[in-house]
Each structure stands twice: as C-alpha cells, then as structure tokens.
Amino acid sequence: MNILLVNDDGIQAPGIRELYLAVKDLGDITIVAPDGERSAIGHGITLDKPMPVRTVTVSEHKTGLAVDGTPADCVKLALSEICPVKPDLVISGINLGSNTGLNVIYSGTVSGAAEAAFNHIPSFAVSLTTYNAPNWSPARRITRTLVEKFIKHPLSGRQVLNVNVPNVKEDSLIRGVLATEQGMAQWKENFDKRIDPKGRTYYWMDGRKLEMEEPETKDDTAVKNNYISITPLQFDLTAYNRLDEIKNWI
C-alpha cells in the first residue's frame, strides 16, 4: 500500500511521529505536513503567497516534507507533485485535542483527510482528546487496526472516518469502539481584551466546551464515556429535507 500522512499540528509535532510508528511497516509511507501548527484552520488553502518546502526528519531515519501551508495545501501538493503514485489511503493526525461535534467544521485535521476524499482517496482523521500528558498507545493501536482492516476491506473513497480516542491513564480503561454520529457539541468563546505597548486594542480568543446531553451514539458523548468514536463523514452539505420548502419559497 501507498499511504500519505498529514496533520495540522505541524510536521515536528509528536502526533505525526506516533502515527508513522503505528503504520510504518504496513506500506510505503509518504509524509507531507505543515511546517508549523495550523490548528482550527479548517479547509483553507493558500492562494496569495508561495509555499516553500523543506525536508525534515520525522522519526529515526524517516524524513518528510514540511510545507509553509495548510493541511489541505499539503494534500493537494502531495497528490499533484510529490507522491510517485496515487496513495491508497491518507491518514491525518494524530491530533492533540478532540474533533467532535461542530469542531469538525473548523478542524485542519479533518480537512486534511477531507481533501483526500475530494480526490476519491479513502482517509482517516485521528484525534486524541487531550492537550496534556497524552497516552498515545490507544490511538496508535486503533489506527493500525483500521489500516489492517482497510487492507482487507477497502472503503469508499468519498468518505472520511473521523476517529476520536479518549486519553486514558491505562489502556484497559478504553471501554470499546463505537460507530457514532456527528453530534452538535461546540465551544463557547471568550475574548480577552488587551492593550499593546502602543495603545492599540487587541483580543486573545479562548473558550470552553459547552456540556451537552446527547446519546452515546453521538461522537462527543462516546468519547466522554471512554469509547473510541468512529464517525463516517461525507461532504454533501445539501439539506435535502428543505428542498421542497425552498422551491415553494422562491
């Protein structure tokens, strides 16, 4: 297999090294990722400046290409110029922080995988639901398991599997794996108003996740209950149940 790895935390983030270690013996691995963090950049692409590329060491003797661009840029560039053959699979991650609920829209991790799906290549987006003291083992294990399953039973190239893994102190605390639906979990933003040394106003955005009561079949709830959540995503945003209403309205 030919596997392309990407992320949004940057090519020198530990998550992409852990991802490489999980799958390195399952195929020919190409790594193309942003040269720095591009979290929450969504599906942005670079049109107004060049994108320098340099080679960096990701793990041991494995190198990858660092791109001054977004996750979507990286996949576009890899498919057009870098990969010697079309990848069989693209994996984005392993991201620090969950990508559940409405976060899916903002996520650079999911967007890297989505760009592959737009090009008819199956893809996984893998996130570990913490920013501190990560236990990478469950995320590595589920990623490897999914790739092994994919080798035997390939998926459709128009969909993304969005995988969210609870961060647990001990692997035995993972209760299982659930096929889930995207929920509506979201963040409440806070803006810290500040004044710079020249007297100009600026804002620093922070936030907290709003607690929602959703069934365990939803991604965020499954993760909170220590299940690995796997949500198949698609990218036709048409609200088909509203078409007749809009036809009558216009």
N, C-alpha and C positions, 0 to 999 in steps of 0.2 A: 504494500500500500504506500501511497504518497500522501503524507499528512502535513498540512500547514498549520503552524501555531502563531497566534497573535494575542495581544491583550490590550488593556487600556491603562494599566499601572506603569507601563514602561518596560523596556527590554531588560533592564537590570533589576527589576522587582523580583523578589523571591518566588512569587507565584508562577511565573513562566518557567523558571528553572525546575520547580516541583512538577509542573505539567510535563516538561520534557523528560524528566526522570521516570515519570509514570508510563510513558508510551514509547520511549526511545528504541526499544527492541521490537516494536510492532510494525515498523515500516521505515521508509526513507523520510526523515524529518527535515522540513524547512522552517526556519523561524524568521519572521518579519514583524517587527513591532515598533511602536513609537519610541523615540529616543528619551522621552520623559513621561511623566504622568499626564494622561488625558482623560481622567475620570469625569463622568457625567457630561461628556461632550456629545452624547447621542450619535446621530448618523452624519455628523458634519464632515465635509470634505474640503480640501484645500484648493482654492482656485486663484488666489491673489498673490502667491509667492512660490518660489521654487521649493523643492523638498530634498535637501541634502540627505545622503545615505552614507552610513559608515558601518564597518564590520566590528562587532564586539563579541567577547567571549561570554556565553550564557552559562555553560556548565562544563567543567573539566576542559576537554578539547573541542567542545561543540560551540560553534560560532553562529551568530545570526546577524541580520541586517537591522540596524537602528535607523528609523526614518523620522525626519522632522515633519510629522503629520499625524493624522488621526488614525484610530483603528480601521475605519472604513478605507482611508487612503492606503493603509498598509496592505489590506487585502486586494484592493484594486491594482496596486503596483505589483504585488506578488503574482497575481494571475496574469497580468499583461507582460511583465518584463523579467521576473525573477525565477519563478518556478519552471524547471525544464519541461515538465509535463503537468497537465491539469491535475490538481490534488483530488484524491478520492474523498477526503474528509478535511474539514477545517475545525480546529478547536480553539476557542477564545478563553483565556484565563491563565491560571486560576486567580480569580479576582478576590481581593480583600473587601469584604462588605457584601451584603445581600443584594440581589437584583430580583426582587419580588414585587408584586402589585404594580403600581403605576411607575415605579422606578425603572421598569423595563423600557419605557419610552426614553428616558434620559441616559440609559446605560451605554457607555462606549464598549463594554464587554459584549453585551448582546448585539450591538450594532456591528461589531467585527464579524460575529457569526452570521448576522443577517445579510451582510454584503456577500458572503459566500452563497447563502440561499438564493439571493437575487440572481446569482450566476449558475444556478442549478447544481450546487455542490452541497451535500449534507453537512451539517455543522452542529457543534455543541458549544454552549456558553456555560462555563463552570465558575461558580462563586462560593466562597467560604464566608459564612455570615459573622465575621468579626473584623475588627481593625487592630486588635491587640492579642498577643500570645496565641498565634494560630497553631492549631494541631492539623497539619497538612495530610496526615495519614488517611482519614476517610475520603477526602477529596481525591487524593491520588488513586485510591482503590476503586472508587466508583467510576472515575474517568477511564481507568484501564478496563474495567468490566464492560463499560459501554462500548469502547472501541473493539473489544473482543467480540461482543455481540454484533456490532456493526459489520465486522468482517464476515460473519456467518449469515447475517440477515440485514443487508443494506437497507437504509431508509430512503424515503423520497428526498430529492434534492431541493425541494421548495420549502422545507420546514427546518426550524431550529429546535433542538432540545435545550431548554433553559434549566440548568441544574443548579440547585442551591443546597449547600451542605451545612448542617449545623456545626458550630465549633464546640466540640466537647473535650473535656479533660482526658477521658478514656474512650477508646474506640467502641467499647462494649455498650456505651450509653446511646449509641445510634440505634433507634428502635426499628429501623427498616427503611424501605424505599417506597414512595407513593407516586403514582401518576396523578398530577394535580392540574387544576385550572388556574389561570392568572387571576389573582384577586384584585382588590382595589386599595390595598394598603398604600399609604402615602406619608410624606413628611410635612411637618409644619415648619415653615421657615421663620427664622428670627434674623433681623438685621441690626448689627451693632454699628451705630453711627459714631464716626470718629472724625477728628480734625488733624490734617497733616501739618508738618512744621511751617508750611507756607499759608496756613489758614484755610485750606481748601477742604471741603467736606468729602468724605468717602464712607463707604459702607462695607462691612465684612459680614458675609452671609453664613449663618449656622442654622441648625434645625434639630428637630427630634421627630422620631417616627410616631405617628398617631396610632394608638391602640385601637384595633377594630375587632368586632366579634364576627368572625367568618368561620364557616365549617372547615373541617380538616381536609376537605377536598381542595381547598384553596392553598396556593403556594406558601404564603407567609405563615398561615396557621400550622401547616405541616412542619415547617422548619422550627417554629416555636415549640412544637411537641416532639422535637428531636428526630423527625423523619427527614431523610433526604428527599427533596422535592424535585420531580422531573416534569416540566411543563412543555408540551409541544406548542410552539408558536408559529403563526402564519402572518402574512403581511398584506392581506387584502383588508383594508380598513372600511370597506363599504358597509353601512348599516342597512342590510337588505330588508329588515322589517320596517324601515321607514320609506322605502322607495315609493310605494303607492301613495303615502301621505304627501310626499314632495311632488309627485306627478299631479295630484289634485290641487295642491297649493299653487303651482305655477301655471 
